[in-house]
Amino acid sequence: MAQFDLIIRGGTIVDGTGAPGFVGDVAVKDGLIAAVGQIAGSADQEIDATGKVVTPGFVDIHTHYDGQATWDQEMAPSSWHGVTTVVMGNCGVGFAPAKPDRHEWLISLMEGVEDIPGTALAEGMTWDWETFPEYLDSLEKLPRTVDIGTHVPHGAVRAYVLGEREQPGAVPTADDIAAMSAIVEEGVRAGALGFSTSRTVLHKSVDGELVPGTTATPEELIAIGKAMGRATAAGGHAVFEMASDLKREWNEFEWMGKLSREA
């Protein structure tokens, strides 16, 4: 019986530790790397990697597979190029939470910000979720070739709470902010990597409207940050991801510094 399931032989191994590359073999057993170096054992399958580079899978921390992930097991083209983990929900755009009457609006937002064809999103997504935890459950149903993680997107959160009141410059009430904070806290507790927003005027819907986070007040964002703090108080951490304009950067640092101190 073979000692390993797979051996990749003779490649230049760059292991991600910062050490110089070296020529060697990588053995895999039961889906895990079992040995690295000069391997004498046998395997059910062997790959000759002479002249090729062998590396750990790449982690792409900024993607917009939020829709595609609900129907594409391969997550192409990322999986074709050595990416083994993707992070979605960036720039404050995504598809959860989502009430049925906001589906088209969320698609329009994603199409405008990321130039992803709305037709493909409308035809591909199953929408078998409403809340963010339900979206995570939907993602988990589909076996796939890469690992995925996602942030809770600000645009979807505001659309869920404000509904038709979500317009450029809309100021949420205290009750609205409390509801948004609860959604983000619930999402992080359910497994979200964090929360994302966008503050740049370059991000617009397909109709040219600024994305919801652009004009959000520091009070709203700090309340959401505190909700993330509550969700991780017992351990763990969450990321507050933000896209911003360089000319506004110092103002953003000011309120984010306050958030860090208070949360």
Helices and strands as residue ranges (DSSP letters): E 4-13, E 22-29, E 32-37, E 43-48, E 53-54, E 58-60, G 68-70, G 78-81, E 83-88, G 90-92, G 100-102, H 103-114, H 118-124, H 132-141, E 147-153, H 154-162, G 163-165, H 174-190, E 194-198, G 212-215, H 218-231, E 239-243, G 246-248, H 249-262
